[in-house]
Amino acid sequence: MNIFQKGLRFFGTIMKNKTLILMGNGPSLAQVDFDMLKGHDTFGLNSAYRAYERLNWWPTYHGCFDYIVTDNHTESFQNLINSGKIKRHFYIRNISDKKNFTFINLLPYGSTNRCNNTEKDFKKFHDNGNSGANACSVGVCLGYKKIILLGVDCNYVEFVDGCEKEGSSLKMSKTPDKNPNYWFDDYQQEGDKYNVPRGQDFHKPTWNMFAYRAAHEGIEMINCSPITTLRGFKRMSIKEALNC
């Protein structure tokens, strides 16, 4: 390989690394061949860590931007951080002092910038309200110029088999045999606490809000879910998105 070829290879690596693949947890993610994602930066979310060990696959980043879910899975998230299998973690509780962990400190609604982070790279982080859009916001802070969405379906069944009300949130009284909201059925397990999804009146508007901000910042967004209900992003297949 000559110097020119090495230069092209290095340049290609830099350009590829400007793309972030956001791994939403919708059912369409089950149809994605994870081998296609090798060599690309990926961002996994919330309880999906339960599938990583089984698949022997680990995302580049992992995050959770939901207080109830973070509190419910703190020990598991700490174990994940300590394992060193994921490059970097982003959570909204200050649960670790490890160097591969970043605390995204959100301010109450009504505050000016909705974030009070000490790291200068995250001063411009904006809380969009849901974990997927907030992971994309982290991606923007990290310098990614193109973000591909996988499993961002936004077609939630609000109350699944085995869930019961607990105050303003929900709790799984049993692990469901089938969970229509996620890419593997035991994503939610007995004892898990979580918020009512509110797909139409919460998730959709917050994703649309992020779509507007991304366009304003010149971030290319591509949604590769074949069953998504979102209409604010460019649509194409994962194969097309990775090669364009």
Rosetta blueprint (number, residue, H / E / L):
1 M L
2 N L
3 I H
4 F H
5 Q H
6 K H
7 G H
8 L H
9 R H
10 F H
11 F H
12 G H
13 T H
14 I H
15 M H
16 K H
17 N L
18 K L
19 T E
20 L E
21 I E
22 L E
23 M E
24 G L
25 N L
26 G L
27 P H
28 S H
29 L H
30 A H
31 Q H
32 V L
33 D L
34 F H
35 D H
36 M H
37 L H
38 K L
39 G L
40 H L
41 D E
42 T E
43 F E
44 G E
45 L E
46 N H
47 S H
48 A H
49 Y H
50 R H
51 A H
52 Y H
53 E H
54 R H
55 L H
56 N L
57 W L
58 W L
59 P L
60 T L
61 Y E
62 H E
63 G E
64 C E
65 F L
66 D L
67 Y H
68 I H
69 V H
70 T H
71 D H
72 N H
73 H L
74 T H
75 E H
76 S H
77 F H
78 Q H
79 N H
80 L H
81 I H
82 N H
83 S H
84 G L
85 K L
86 I L
87 K L
88 R E
89 H E
90 F E
91 Y E
92 I L
93 R L
94 N L
95 I L
96 S L
97 D L
98 K L
99 K L
100 N L
101 F E
102 T E
103 F E
104 I L
105 N L
106 L E
107 L L
108 P L
109 Y L
110 G L
111 S L
112 T L
113 N L
114 R L
115 C E
116 N L
117 N L
118 T L
119 E L
120 K H
121 D H
122 F H
123 K L
124 K L
125 F L
126 H L
127 D L
128 N L
129 G L
130 N L
131 S H
132 G H
133 A H
134 N H
135 A H
136 C H
137 S H
138 V H
139 G H
140 V H
141 C H
142 L L
143 G L
144 Y L
145 K L
146 K E
147 I E
148 I E
149 L E
150 L E
151 G L
152 V L
153 D L
154 C L
155 N L
156 Y L
157 V L
158 E L
159 F L
160 V L
161 D L
162 G L
163 C E
164 E E
165 K E
166 E E
167 G L
168 S L
169 S E
170 L E
171 K E
172 M E
173 S L
174 K L
175 T L
176 P L
177 D L
178 K L
179 N L
180 P L
181 N L
182 Y L
183 W L
184 F L
185 D L
186 D L
187 Y L
188 Q L
189 Q L
190 E L
191 G L
192 D L
193 K E
194 Y E
195 N L
196 V L
197 P L
198 R L
199 G H
200 Q H
201 D H
202 F H
203 H H
204 K H
205 P H
206 T H
207 W H
208 N H
209 M H
210 F H
211 A H
212 Y H
213 R H
214 A H
215 A H
216 H H
217 E H
218 G L
219 I L
220 E E
221 M E
222 I E
223 N E
224 C L
225 S L
226 P L
227 I L
228 T L
229 T L
230 L L
231 R L
232 G L
233 F L
234 K E
235 R E
236 M L
237 S L
238 I H
239 K H
240 E H
241 A H
242 L H
243 N H
244 C L
